[in-house]
Amino acid sequence: EYQYNSCFLKKETRAHHLAHGAALKWASGMFCQPAHLEHLGQYKKRESQRTAFIHTRLKVIRIYTSTGLHQRLK
């Protein structure tokens, strides 16, 4: 089980770094084209909803793995 959690954390860290890089790339493109700034409010709302959804899924995954439920279902 420890090995499973360790692998999951490495993947989670990698995903975080990839998401951070993608966000930086998006932001640099946004500020290079000022006309896109008009849509910033819509983008913030959509990303806020997406972030909340992802955090909920991560919470479920953490509960699932920490309770050992994944072992019982095999």
GIKARA-V305303 format. One record per residue. RES is the residue in one letter. PHI is phi in radians with two decimals (NA if undefined). Layout:
# GIKARA-V305303
RES & PHI
RES & PHI
This chain:
# GIKARA-V305303
E & NA
Y & -1.05
Q & -1.09
Y & -1.10
N & -1.12
S & -1.08
C & -1.11
F & -1.07
L & -1.14
K & -1.11
K & -1.17
E & -1.14
T & -1.12
R & -1.08
A & -1.07
H & -1.09
H & -1.12
L & -1.13
A & -1.14
H & -1.10
G & -1.08
A & -1.13
A & -1.13
L & -1.12
K & -1.10
W & -1.09
A & -1.10
S & -1.12
G & -1.16
M & -1.11
F & -1.41
C & -1.36
Q & -2.18
P & -0.95
A & -1.08
H & -1.24
L & -1.13
E & -1.07
H & -1.67
L & -1.07
G & -1.06
Q & -1.12
Y & -1.12
K & -1.05
K & -1.14
R & -1.11
E & -1.20
S & -1.11
Q & -1.14
R & -1.12
T & -1.10
A & -1.07
F & -1.09
I & -1.13
H & -1.09
T & -1.13
R & -1.12
L & -1.11
K & -1.09
V & -1.10
I & -1.10
R & -1.11
I & -1.12
Y & -1.02
T & -1.38
S & -1.28
T & -1.50
G & 1.36
L & -1.06
H & -1.11
Q & -1.33
R & -1.25
L & -1.51
K & -1.25
